[in-house]
């Protein structure tokens, strides 16, 4: 019974977050490069040489990431 309640709790949390996303959407001002790119950005700010190899899509998130990396 506890497992079923836990799954329902997770589903409820997911639905609340999904509802909030649908109502408020993603505000680009709160986006981050994320993951390894945050580390690369921090390293370059410390004047260390670094290289990041990866693939980004051509959708809005990929363009955002390329813009962030270009600005840094």
Secondary structure, 3 states (H helix, E strand, C coil): CHHHHHHHHHHHHHHHHHHHHHHHCCCHHHCCCCHHHHHHHHHHHCCCCCCCCCCCCCCHHHHHHHHHHHHC
